[in-house]
Amino acid sequence: MQKIINALAVASAVVSLTVVGTAGYVYVRKDAIIESIKEKAMGSIMPAVPSIPSVGEGGATDIIPSVPMPF
């Protein structure tokens, strides 16, 4: 019975250390993670957004009103 309890204690310690380690890693790298997600999102959105012509091109009537991006 003692061996089972010891095995459960070791398993619990491993799980606890894994959770704490993962949370610490995410906390330390949170800025890099956020920037990476932003870059991926903008990379997938930008090809779908049509380019806005300049006034000198004669296509000023095709200008799409800008909508602020929620960041």
N, CA, C and O atoms as CSV, one atom per row, in Angstrom:
chain,resi,resn,atom,element,x,y,z
A,1,MET,N,N,0.826,-1.197,0.000
A,1,MET,CA,C,0.000,0.000,0.000
A,1,MET,C,C,0.873,1.265,0.000
A,1,MET,O,O,0.544,2.252,-0.658
A,2,GLN,N,N,1.963,1.225,0.730
A,2,GLN,CA,C,2.875,2.363,0.798
A,2,GLN,C,C,3.481,2.655,-0.585
A,2,GLN,O,O,3.681,3.819,-0.932
A,3,LYS,N,N,3.774,1.615,-1.371
A,3,LYS,CA,C,4.347,1.810,-2.705
A,3,LYS,C,C,3.360,2.530,-3.628
A,3,LYS,O,O,3.762,3.359,-4.445
A,4,ILE,N,N,2.082,2.216,-3.499
A,4,ILE,CA,C,1.062,2.863,-4.322
A,4,ILE,C,C,0.964,4.344,-3.960
A,4,ILE,O,O,0.885,5.203,-4.838
A,5,ILE,N,N,0.971,4.628,-2.674
A,5,ILE,CA,C,0.898,6.011,-2.212
A,5,ILE,C,C,2.125,6.798,-2.677
A,5,ILE,O,O,2.001,7.945,-3.107
A,6,ASN,N,N,3.304,6.187,-2.592
A,6,ASN,CA,C,4.530,6.850,-3.056
A,6,ASN,C,C,4.482,7.106,-4.563
A,6,ASN,O,O,4.903,8.166,-5.027
A,7,ALA,N,N,3.977,6.150,-5.315
A,7,ALA,CA,C,3.866,6.328,-6.767
A,7,ALA,C,C,2.902,7.471,-7.100
A,7,ALA,O,O,3.169,8.273,-7.995
A,8,LEU,N,N,1.793,7.538,-6.382
A,8,LEU,CA,C,0.844,8.633,-6.596
A,8,LEU,C,C,1.464,9.980,-6.226
A,8,LEU,O,O,1.216,10.980,-6.899
A,9,ALA,N,N,2.255,10.014,-5.178
A,9,ALA,CA,C,2.915,11.251,-4.766
A,9,ALA,C,C,3.924,11.704,-5.819
A,9,ALA,O,O,4.015,12.892,-6.128
A,10,VAL,N,N,4.670,10.769,-6.361
A,10,VAL,CA,C,5.641,11.110,-7.407
A,10,VAL,C,C,4.912,11.606,-8.654
A,10,VAL,O,O,5.321,12.594,-9.262
A,11,ALA,N,N,3.832,10.921,-9.035
A,11,ALA,CA,C,3.062,11.336,-10.211
A,11,ALA,C,C,2.464,12.726,-9.993
A,11,ALA,O,O,2.456,13.544,-10.913
A,12,SER,N,N,1.977,12.994,-8.816
A,12,SER,CA,C,1.416,14.303,-8.491
A,12,SER,C,C,2.488,15.383,-8.572
A,12,SER,O,O,2.234,16.472,-9.087
A,13,ALA,N,N,3.672,15.094,-8.074
A,13,ALA,CA,C,4.771,16.055,-8.124
A,13,ALA,C,C,5.165,16.344,-9.570
A,13,ALA,O,O,5.425,17.496,-9.919
A,14,VAL,N,N,5.212,15.332,-10.399
A,14,VAL,CA,C,5.567,15.524,-11.813
A,14,VAL,C,C,4.529,16.397,-12.504
A,14,VAL,O,O,4.891,17.310,-13.246
A,15,VAL,N,N,3.262,16.136,-12.276
A,15,VAL,CA,C,2.198,16.935,-12.877
A,15,VAL,C,C,2.274,18.380,-12.376
A,15,VAL,O,O,2.146,19.314,-13.167
A,16,SER,N,N,2.477,18.566,-11.103
A,16,SER,CA,C,2.560,19.917,-10.536
A,16,SER,C,C,3.738,20.687,-11.128
A,16,SER,O,O,3.588,21.850,-11.502
A,17,LEU,N,N,4.895,20.060,-11.216
A,17,LEU,CA,C,6.066,20.728,-11.780
A,17,LEU,C,C,5.868,21.054,-13.263
A,17,LEU,O,O,6.334,22.086,-13.744
A,18,THR,N,N,5.181,20.179,-13.976
A,18,THR,CA,C,4.905,20.442,-15.388
A,18,THR,C,C,3.993,21.654,-15.549
A,18,THR,O,O,4.233,22.503,-16.407
A,19,VAL,N,N,2.964,21.736,-14.736
A,19,VAL,CA,C,2.036,22.867,-14.804
A,19,VAL,C,C,2.753,24.169,-14.440
A,19,VAL,O,O,2.594,25.172,-15.137
A,20,VAL,N,N,3.525,24.168,-13.379
A,20,VAL,CA,C,4.246,25.365,-12.956
A,20,VAL,C,C,5.284,25.762,-14.010
A,20,VAL,O,O,5.435,26.947,-14.309
A,21,GLY,N,N,5.991,24.794,-14.568
A,21,GLY,CA,C,6.982,25.087,-15.601
A,21,GLY,C,C,6.352,25.674,-16.852
A,21,GLY,O,O,6.883,26.625,-17.425
A,22,THR,N,N,5.230,25.120,-17.279
A,22,THR,CA,C,4.538,25.631,-18.464
A,22,THR,C,C,4.018,27.036,-18.218
A,22,THR,O,O,4.147,27.904,-19.082
A,23,ALA,N,N,3.438,27.269,-17.061
A,23,ALA,CA,C,2.927,28.613,-16.734
A,23,ALA,C,C,4.079,29.620,-16.685
A,23,ALA,O,O,3.934,30.743,-17.168
A,24,GLY,N,N,5.200,29.238,-16.116
A,24,GLY,CA,C,6.365,30.122,-16.068
A,24,GLY,C,C,6.901,30.432,-17.456
A,24,GLY,O,O,7.264,31.574,-17.741
A,25,TYR,N,N,6.954,29.430,-18.319
A,25,TYR,CA,C,7.425,29.621,-19.694
A,25,TYR,C,C,6.513,30.589,-20.439
A,25,TYR,O,O,6.994,31.492,-21.124
A,26,VAL,N,N,5.219,30.409,-20.312
A,26,VAL,CA,C,4.260,31.286,-20.990
A,26,VAL,C,C,4.363,32.701,-20.429
A,26,VAL,O,O,4.304,33.666,-21.191
A,27,TYR,N,N,4.514,32.842,-19.128
A,27,TYR,CA,C,4.613,34.168,-18.515
A,27,TYR,C,C,5.862,34.906,-19.008
A,27,TYR,O,O,5.802,36.095,-19.324
A,28,VAL,N,N,6.980,34.203,-19.071
A,28,VAL,CA,C,8.231,34.837,-19.482
A,28,VAL,C,C,8.189,35.200,-20.962
A,28,VAL,O,O,8.727,36.236,-21.355
A,29,ARG,N,N,7.562,34.370,-21.787
A,29,ARG,CA,C,7.556,34.583,-23.242
A,29,ARG,C,C,6.250,35.156,-23.764
A,29,ARG,O,O,5.991,35.089,-24.966
A,30,LYS,N,N,5.421,35.719,-22.892
A,30,LYS,CA,C,4.094,36.170,-23.312
A,30,LYS,C,C,4.141,37.226,-24.404
A,30,LYS,O,O,3.315,37.196,-25.315
A,31,ASP,N,N,5.085,38.159,-24.339
A,31,ASP,CA,C,5.167,39.202,-25.356
A,31,ASP,C,C,5.521,38.612,-26.723
A,31,ASP,O,O,4.934,38.991,-27.736
A,32,ALA,N,N,6.468,37.698,-26.749
A,32,ALA,CA,C,6.847,37.062,-28.009
A,32,ALA,C,C,5.703,36.214,-28.560
A,32,ALA,O,O,5.494,36.170,-29.773
A,33,ILE,N,N,4.974,35.551,-27.694
A,33,ILE,CA,C,3.837,34.735,-28.128
A,33,ILE,C,C,2.753,35.620,-28.726
A,33,ILE,O,O,2.188,35.287,-29.768
A,34,ILE,N,N,2.457,36.736,-28.083
A,34,ILE,CA,C,1.437,37.660,-28.579
A,34,ILE,C,C,1.844,38.228,-29.932
A,34,ILE,O,O,1.025,38.286,-30.849
A,35,GLU,N,N,3.096,38.645,-30.068
A,35,GLU,CA,C,3.570,39.188,-31.343
A,35,GLU,C,C,3.497,38.144,-32.448
A,35,GLU,O,O,3.122,38.463,-33.577
A,36,SER,N,N,3.848,36.918,-32.140
A,36,SER,CA,C,3.786,35.845,-33.128
A,36,SER,C,C,2.357,35.627,-33.611
A,36,SER,O,O,2.120,35.461,-34.807
A,37,ILE,N,N,1.421,35.629,-32.694
A,37,ILE,CA,C,0.013,35.443,-33.058
A,37,ILE,C,C,-0.478,36.620,-33.896
A,37,ILE,O,O,-1.214,36.428,-34.864
A,38,LYS,N,N,-0.070,37.850,-33.526
A,38,LYS,CA,C,-0.470,39.023,-34.303
A,38,LYS,C,C,0.068,38.948,-35.729
A,38,LYS,O,O,-0.651,39.241,-36.684
A,39,GLU,N,N,1.336,38.555,-35.871
A,39,GLU,CA,C,1.938,38.465,-37.197
A,39,GLU,C,C,1.234,37.415,-38.050
A,39,GLU,O,O,0.994,37.636,-39.237
A,40,LYS,N,N,0.907,36.285,-37.455
A,40,LYS,CA,C,0.208,35.240,-38.206
A,40,LYS,C,C,-1.183,35.701,-38.618
A,40,LYS,O,O,-1.625,35.436,-39.736
A,41,ALA,N,N,-1.873,36.391,-37.714
A,41,ALA,CA,C,-3.217,36.876,-38.026
A,41,ALA,C,C,-3.162,37.934,-39.128
A,41,ALA,O,O,-3.959,37.893,-40.066
A,42,MET,N,N,-2.240,38.869,-39.022
A,42,MET,CA,C,-2.128,39.907,-40.045
A,42,MET,C,C,-1.693,39.305,-41.373
A,42,MET,O,O,-2.137,39.757,-42.428
A,43,GLY,N,N,-0.842,38.306,-41.339
A,43,GLY,CA,C,-0.402,37.646,-42.566
A,43,GLY,C,C,-1.538,36.944,-43.281
A,43,GLY,O,O,-1.546,36.868,-44.510
A,44,SER,N,N,-2.490,36.432,-42.530
A,44,SER,CA,C,-3.612,35.749,-43.169
A,44,SER,C,C,-4.707,36.721,-43.582
A,44,SER,O,O,-5.500,36.413,-44.472
A,45,ILE,N,N,-4.766,37.895,-42.949
A,45,ILE,CA,C,-5.804,38.874,-43.267
A,45,ILE,C,C,-5.381,39.789,-44.410
A,45,ILE,O,O,-6.190,40.094,-45.286
A,46,MET,N,N,-4.143,40.226,-44.413
A,46,MET,CA,C,-3.697,41.244,-45.365
A,46,MET,C,C,-3.862,40.840,-46.830
A,46,MET,O,O,-4.224,41.710,-47.622
A,47,PRO,N,N,-3.629,39.605,-47.256
A,47,PRO,CA,C,-3.850,39.288,-48.676
A,47,PRO,C,C,-5.313,39.452,-49.097
A,47,PRO,O,O,-5.581,39.679,-50.276
A,48,ALA,N,N,-6.247,39.344,-48.183
A,48,ALA,CA,C,-7.663,39.462,-48.509
A,48,ALA,C,C,-8.128,40.909,-48.564
A,48,ALA,O,O,-9.200,41.192,-49.100
A,49,VAL,N,N,-7.336,41.832,-48.015
A,49,VAL,CA,C,-7.711,43.244,-48.002
A,49,VAL,C,C,-7.245,43.877,-49.308
A,49,VAL,O,O,-6.056,43.828,-49.623
A,50,PRO,N,N,-8.167,44.475,-50.082
A,50,PRO,CA,C,-7.746,45.102,-51.341
A,50,PRO,C,C,-6.910,46.345,-51.068
A,50,PRO,O,O,-7.100,47.026,-50.060
A,51,SER,N,N,-5.997,46.627,-51.961
A,51,SER,CA,C,-5.158,47.810,-51.770
A,51,SER,C,C,-5.953,49.059,-52.105
A,51,SER,O,O,-6.824,49.042,-52.975
A,52,ILE,N,N,-5.645,50.129,-51.414
A,52,ILE,CA,C,-6.331,51.397,-51.624
A,52,ILE,C,C,-5.529,52.184,-52.663
A,52,ILE,O,O,-4.342,52.439,-52.455
A,53,PRO,N,N,-6.156,52.574,-53.780
A,53,PRO,CA,C,-5.411,53.304,-54.809
A,53,PRO,C,C,-5.084,54.715,-54.348
A,53,PRO,O,O,-5.801,55.298,-53.535
A,54,SER,N,N,-4.008,55.248,-54.869
A,54,SER,CA,C,-3.669,56.630,-54.534
A,54,SER,C,C,-4.551,57.579,-55.334
A,54,SER,O,O,-5.156,57.172,-56.325
A,55,VAL,N,N,-4.629,58.811,-54.924
A,55,VAL,CA,C,-5.497,59.785,-55.566
A,55,VAL,C,C,-5.047,60.050,-57.002
A,55,VAL,O,O,-5.881,60.334,-57.860
A,56,GLY,N,N,-3.761,59.964,-57.275
A,56,GLY,CA,C,-3.234,60.247,-58.605
A,56,GLY,C,C,-3.539,59.168,-59.630
A,56,GLY,O,O,-3.344,59.406,-60.822
A,57,GLU,N,N,-4.006,58.000,-59.229
A,57,GLU,CA,C,-4.275,56.916,-60.167
A,57,GLU,C,C,-5.636,57.043,-60.834
A,57,GLU,O,O,-5.928,56.286,-61.759
A,58,GLY,N,N,-6.452,57.946,-60.410
A,58,GLY,CA,C,-7.755,58.109,-61.015
A,58,GLY,C,C,-8.793,57.148,-60.473
A,58,GLY,O,O,-9.931,57.159,-60.943
A,59,GLY,N,N,-8.451,56.326,-59.513
A,59,GLY,CA,C,-9.396,55.373,-58.954
A,59,GLY,C,C,-9.817,55.756,-57.554
A,59,GLY,O,O,-10.082,54.887,-56.724
A,60,ALA,N,N,-9.882,57.025,-57.288
A,60,ALA,CA,C,-10.194,57.491,-55.942
A,60,ALA,C,C,-11.617,57.126,-55.527
A,60,ALA,O,O,-11.929,57.125,-54.336
A,61,THR,N,N,-12.486,56.816,-56.496
A,61,THR,CA,C,-13.858,56.446,-56.138
A,61,THR,C,C,-13.932,55.035,-55.578
A,61,THR,O,O,-14.945,54.653,-54.993
A,62,ASP,N,N,-12.862,54.254,-55.754
A,62,ASP,CA,C,-12.850,52.878,-55.268
A,62,ASP,C,C,-12.305,52.757,-53.848
A,62,ASP,O,O,-12.100,51.647,-53.358
A,63,ILE,N,N,-12.072,53.870,-53.193
A,63,ILE,CA,C,-11.489,53.831,-51.850
A,63,ILE,C,C,-12.482,53.206,-50.883
A,63,ILE,O,O,-13.651,53.586,-50.829
A,64,ILE,N,N,-11.995,52.254,-50.135
A,64,ILE,CA,C,-12.808,51.563,-49.135
A,64,ILE,C,C,-12.610,52.286,-47.811
A,64,ILE,O,O,-11.468,52.536,-47.424
A,65,PRO,N,N,-13.689,52.631,-47.100
A,65,PRO,CA,C,-13.509,53.297,-45.807
A,65,PRO,C,C,-12.735,52.397,-44.854
A,65,PRO,O,O,-12.975,51.193,-44.771
A,66,SER,N,N,-11.815,53.006,-44.148
A,66,SER,CA,C,-11.004,52.214,-43.229
A,66,SER,C,C,-11.784,51.905,-41.969
A,66,SER,O,O,-12.523,52.741,-41.447
A,67,VAL,N,N,-11.603,50.695,-41.498
A,67,VAL,CA,C,-12.236,50.235,-40.269
A,67,VAL,C,C,-11.121,49.941,-39.288
A,67,VAL,O,O,-10.203,49.188,-39.613
A,68,PRO,N,N,-11.174,50.518,-38.086
A,68,PRO,CA,C,-10.086,50.257,-37.132
A,68,PRO,C,C,-10.014,48.783,-36.759
A,68,PRO,O,O,-11.037,48.133,-36.544
A,69,MET,N,N,-8.794,48.268,-36.685
A,69,MET,CA,C,-8.567,46.864,-36.324
A,69,MET,C,C,-8.540,46.745,-34.807
A,69,MET,O,O,-7.822,47.498,-34.150
A,70,PRO,N,N,-9.293,45.831,-34.244
A,70,PRO,CA,C,-9.290,45.661,-32.773
A,70,PRO,C,C,-8.047,44.913,-32.314
A,70,PRO,O,O,-7.908,43.718,-32.575
A,71,PHE,N,N,-7.143,45.609,-31.630
A,71,PHE,CA,C,-5.939,44.967,-31.097
A,71,PHE,C,C,-5.921,45.104,-29.632
A,71,PHE,O,O,-4.990,44.632,-28.979
